[in-house]
């Protein structure tokens, strides 16, 4: 596996949060955030944010060179047509080996689509920040880091890996915090795309439904510095891994 020279890429960002949460309307969408992060490092890349929650999907997995699946307030277990369709699309991405990154919900959706188990966190919410400790380092994970701190906001997580996956890292609360499948899927349970201001708003939004001690701890943790810049660089480098040409691949 080698890293190719930076060049043009057309990236499809599958937007899985629909903006119905009131506080979030004053912030850019997750898809916009991811697109801005990617183009801050690769300004020549073309970004398409695709609202899959509205039933809008690319016409083919080959419509883009690569994909990112965002986080969502939805559960992968919700009986929603777009979630079922997303699972089908992920399996098509897997068959075609199209490079895809999953963030939080996206991480869980990839796992579930490949037959793994996603369940409620036994200890409740992970809210604030969390450190993923990496036991396995891939070539695209440069600079190498033994641990990466990112924002956390989830009450479900992957509890068993897909059979073809290899675990990259995790922590005591969330053992399967990051995994890879082949050279085409790379995931994290956490949020490199969130800002501190967004997290402050999110914590306030859930404060009436989440235990007060969890809220207090989260607010204290949000004072910490996160490593989003490192993880975003890993994502970019993952998307630049040189792969064999795929029949039907986007040639834009």
N, C-alpha and C positions, 0 to 999 in steps of 0.2 A: 504493500500500500504506500503510495506516495502522495505528496501534496502538489497540486498543479500551481502554475503561476496565476496570480489574480487576473481574472478576465470577466467578461460580461456574464451575468447570471440573471435568469428570470425566476424570482422567488414567489411562490404562492403562500400567503399567510392565511390559514384557515381560522377565521375569527369565530370563536365558540362562546363568546360573551355578547349578549345582545343589547347591553346598555340600559336595561330596564331598572337597574338599581339607581335611585335618585342621586346619591352623592357622586356616583361615577360619571354623571353627565357633564360635570365641570372639568373632566380630565380627558386627554386623548384616549382613544380605544387601545386595548392591548395590541391589536394588530398594527395600529399607527406607531405605538411605542417600539414594537419589535422592528418594524420597517426602518424607523429612524436610527435605531441602534445598529442595524446591519449596514445601512448606507453611510453611517458615520465612519465606518472602517472601509467600506467598499462603495464609494459614491457612484460607480458605474453600474451597479446592480439595479435592475428593474423590479419594483415591488408591486404586487397585486394583493390587496386585502379582500378576502372572499368571505361574505357573510353566510356561513354554512347554517347558522341558526334559522335563517330564512329559507332554507332549502336550496340555496345557491351553491353549486359545486363546480369545479372545473369540468369541462367536457370529457377530459381524459386525464389519467395520471401523468401523461406525457405533455400536458399543456404547459408545464413549468419544469425548470431544471431541478427544483427542490422545493420542499414545503416546510413550514413551521406550523404546528398546531398549538394554539394558545390555551391559557387557562380559562376557567368558566365557573360560575356559581352552580351550574348544573352538576348532576351526578351521572356517571357513566351508566348507572342502573335506571335512570329515568326513561319512561316509556314514551319517548319523543321521536317522531319520524326522522328528524335530522341526526339524532344520535345513532339510530340504526343505520342510516345511510353513511354516516361517517365511519362506522365499523366496516362496512363493505368497502369503502374507499381506501381505508388503511390496509385491508387485506390485499387490495389491488396494488397499492404502493409496495407492499412486501413482496408480492410475486414479481413485480417489475424491478424491484431493488432501487426504487427512487429515493434519494437522500431526503430524510425527514427528521425533524427535531420535534419532540413533544415536551411542552412545559406544563407542569402540574396536571390539569385535566387532560392535556394532550399526552402526557406520560402515562396516565391511567388508561386513556382510551386506546393507546397502542397496545398496552399490556392486555386489556380486556379483549380487543379484537383478535389477538393471537392466542386466546384461550387461557390467559392467566387469571388470577383471582384479585379482585379489588374489593376491599371491605372497610367498614368503619374503624377509625383509630380506637384502639382499646382504651387509650388514655385521654380521649376527647380531642380537642382542637390543638393543632400546632399553629400558633399565631405569634408573629413577631419576626424573629430571625432564627435561622438554623444553620448549622455547619454540616456539610456533607464531607465525610472522610473517605478518600479514594484509596482503595486497595489495588486497583487496576488502572494503569495509565495507557491511554491510546496515543497514537502519534499526533493526532490533532490537538491533544491537550497540552498546549505549549503557550506560555510557560507552565511547566509542571508544578502542581500544587498538591500537597497532601490533604489539604482541606480547603473548601470554598464556602464562604458565608453568603447566604442569599435570604431574601424575604420569604416568610412562610405564611401560608393561609390555607389550611386544609383540614377536614375532619374525616376524610377517606384516604386510603393509600393502597399501593400495590402490596399484597401480602404473600404472593407467590409469583415467581418469574415465569414468563413464557418459556417453553421448553428450549427454544433456540437462542434465548438471550444469555448474556453474561452480565453479571452484576459489576458495576463500576465502583459504587460507593453508597454510603448510607450513614445512619447514626443509630443510637439506642432507641430513639422514639420511632424512627422510620428506617428500618434496615435496608429496604430497597429504595434508596433515594435517587439512584441513577443507574441506568442500564443501557446496553447497546445490543443490537441484533445485526449480525454481519457487519458490513461497512455502510449500511443504509439507514439504520434507526439509532438515534442518540437522544436520551431523555433525561429530564430532571423533575423531581417532585416539586421543585421550588421555583421562585419567580425572579429571574434576572431582569425582567421587563418592567417591574414596578418601581415607582419612586417612593421616597420617604413620605412625601405629602399624600400620595395615594394611599399608602399603608395607614397613615394617621386617620384618613377618612374612612377606610375600611374597618379599622378597629373601632372607631366611633359608631359605625353603622351596625356592627354586630354586638355592641356592648350591652344591649338589652336582652340578648338571647344567650350570651356566653357567660360562663362563670366569672365573677368579678376578679378573682385572683388571676385568671388567665389574661383578662384585659389589663390588669395592673402590670403583670410581667411583660406583656407585649409592648406596652407603652415605654417601659424601661429599656427593653431590648432595641427599640427603634432608634435609640441614641447611638447604636453601634454602626460602624462603617461596614458596608457590604462589598462583596467582590464581583459585582455585576460586570464590570469592565473585563475581568478575566474570563468569566464564563461566556460572555458575548464573543470574545475573541476565539474561544474554543468552538463556538457554534459556527462562526465564519470559516474557520480552518477545517472543520468537519465538512462543511458544504463545498470546500475546495479540494477535498480528497479526489485524486484522479481515479476514475472508475472506467471499466470497459464501456464502450458505446452500447446503448440499449436500442433495440429496434423500436422505432416510433418515437424516439427521444426528441424533445423540443429542439429546434434548430434556429429559432428566431432571428 
